[in-house]
Amino acid sequence: MSKKTIKMGIFGGYRGSYFYKCVLANNAEIVAVCDFNEKYANKAKEMLGDDVAVYTAFDDFIEHEGLDAVLLSNYFHEHAPYAIRLLERGIHVLSECTANATMAEGVALVRAAEKSSAIYMLSENYPFMAFNQEMRRVYRGGSLGKVLYAEGEYNHPLDHTDAEYAIELCPTSKHWRYNLPRTYYITHSLAPLMYITGAMPKRVTAMPVYAPIQSDFNGISRGVPERAAILTTLNDDDSVFRVTGCADFGGREDSYRVCAEKGQIENLRDGTGRVLLNYNKWDLPENVSCATSYYLPLLKDKDDALAKKAGHGGGDFYVIREFLNCIRENRRPEFDVYFGTTMASVAILGHRSMLENGVPYDIPDFRREEDRVKYENDNLSPFYGTDGTEPTIAATNRPDYWQSAEGRAEYDRMVSLRKKSQY
Ligand SMILES: NC(=O)c1ccc[n+]([C@@H]2O[C@H](COP(=O)([O-])OP(=O)(O)OC[C@H]3O[C@@H](n4cnc5c(N)ncnc54)[C@H](O)[C@@H]3O)[C@@H](O)[C@H]2O)c1
C-alpha cells in the first residue's frame, strides 16, 4: 500500500463541499477546488483555509501541480468529458452521478478508462447506507437463495413552496435540474440493488407517471410533467428489478426490497433504519428460530463514528474511503466504469422507452466492441449544455407541456424577480 498522501482536487464546489471533511478524515489532502461560481470558490477558502488553490476554469485547474485525483461534482450531465481528460492525464476520477449523459459519452468514457493507468469510480453513495450494506451482507451470505425480483425507490419530493431552495437548486430554465427526465437520476434506486445482488441489467422498459406539479417553484424536473418514471429491468441472472428514477411521490423515502427463493429482505419505511428479514418457515437457516425478524443493523465498521457525521446515512464518507483505498491499494473499484455506464444506459434508454410508451431496449455491454460501435455516435441529449448546445431529444413524454419558450421565460422572470427582491 502506497504511503504517499493523495492530493485531491474538487471540480464543482456546491455538492463538492459536502465531501471536504470526508476527504480530510480519510487522510488525503484537498489541494485545489474549481468552480466558475465565485461564491463556491470562496467557500472553499473559508472551509479549507488559504492554502487551497482556487480556480474558476477547468483548463487551469487540471494543470495544478501534483494533482493525483479529482472528484467531479460539476453539472450532472457534464461529467464524462472532464473524466476523459483527467483519465488521459493519469489522474484518478471519482465522478458524481451520472457517469455519462449520452450513449456516445459512455462509449468514449469506457475507452478512456481502459487506456488509462488511473482509476475511475462512480461516486454512488446510497449502496453504503447501513440498511443496504446489511441487505448485501445477508444476501451474499446465501441464506436467501438467488434473487428473483427486487425493488428500488428513490423518492425525493421537494417543498414546492420553498422558492429560495428551488432557485438554489435550479437557478435557470436551462439548468439540468429543470430539464431532468425522470429516468435519468437512476443511480440511487438501481445501484443499491446491483450492489446487494450483483445482477447487471440487460433490458429496460419504462412508463411515465403523468401528474404535473401546479406550482411556480419546484427544484427538480420542473420542465417535465411526469412525477416519476417506473422502470423495469431484466438482468443477466434472469432476475427482474422495478426501480424509479428520481420520483416525486408524496412522503420522502428511499426503499429497497430483495425477494429471493427462500425469503425477502427490505428496509422498513418507518424512518428507523430497520430491516425486515423474512424466510419461508421451511427454509430457515441454521441458528435462526423465527421466520420473520425486524432489526436495526449494527455495522461493525472501524470508522462508524466518522461516517455518522457525514451525509446520506454515512454514504458520503464510505464512498470517499473506498475511492482512496482503491488508489492506495491499486485495486479496481466495484463501482467501476462498466457499473457506471451500465446504469447510465438504463437511464438513457429507459427514457427512450418511456417516450415510446414502454418499448423495450437492450442494454449494451460496453466491454464488447460490437456494442460500443452501435452507440459511439449516439449523441442525443435532453439537456442544455454549458457551451450553449440545445437539447436534441424531448425531456418528457408530453413535449407540449412546460417546455415552451414562454414557460421557460416565465420561470427565468420569476427567478430574477425573487433574486432582486432579496437585495
Ligand atoms: N450522490 C448524491 O447524493 C448527490 C447529492 C447532490 C448532488 N449530487 C450530484 O452532484 C453534482 C452537482 O450537483 P449540485 O447539487 O452541486 O448542483 P449543481 O449541478 O447546480 O452544481 C454544480 C456546481 O459546479 C459548478 N460548475 C459546473 N460546471 C462547471 C465548469 N465547467 N467549470 C467550473 N465550475 C462548474 C457550478 O457553478 C456549481 O457550483 C450532480 O451530478 C448531482 O447529481 C449527488
The ligand as a Gaussian input file, in Angstrom:
#p B3LYP/6-31G(d) Opt

LIG

0 1
 N      -24.897000      11.497000      -4.593000
 C      -25.670000      12.393000      -4.026000
 O      -26.290000      12.129000      -3.005000
 C      -25.761000      13.759000      -4.644000
 C      -26.388000      14.821000      -3.963000
 C      -26.413000      16.082000      -4.595000
 C      -25.828000      16.262000      -5.833000
 N      -25.225000      15.201000      -6.447000
 C      -24.587000      15.342000      -7.758000
 O      -23.579000      16.343000      -7.684000
 C      -23.454000      17.025000      -8.923000
 C      -23.558000      18.527000      -8.689000
 O      -24.829000      18.833000      -8.178000
 P      -25.073000      20.089000      -7.238000
 O      -26.131000      19.719000      -6.268000
 O      -23.777000      20.576000      -6.685000
 O      -25.730000      21.193000      -8.188000
 P      -25.203000      21.912000      -9.493000
 O      -25.080000      20.911000     -10.553000
 O      -26.089000      23.046000      -9.715000
 O      -23.777000      22.455000      -9.096000
 C      -22.640000      22.224000      -9.859000
 C      -21.539000      23.166000      -9.433000
 O      -20.470000      23.022000     -10.362000
 C      -20.089000      24.289000     -10.894000
 N      -19.711000      24.060000     -12.300000
 C      -20.449000      23.428000     -13.244000
 N      -19.780000      23.373000     -14.414000
 C      -18.599000      23.985000     -14.207000
 C      -17.474000      24.261000     -15.038000
 N      -17.441000      23.871000     -16.330000
 N      -16.434000      24.925000     -14.513000
 C      -16.460000      25.311000     -13.211000
 N      -17.491000      25.089000     -12.369000
 C      -18.550000      24.432000     -12.852000
 C      -21.337000      25.168000     -10.750000
 O      -21.010000      26.548000     -10.657000
 C      -21.966000      24.632000      -9.460000
 O      -21.458000      25.285000      -8.311000
 C      -24.556000      16.469000      -9.813000
 O      -24.007000      15.497000     -10.638000
 C      -25.522000      15.828000      -8.852000
 O      -26.177000      14.740000      -9.429000
 C      -25.182000      13.971000      -5.870000

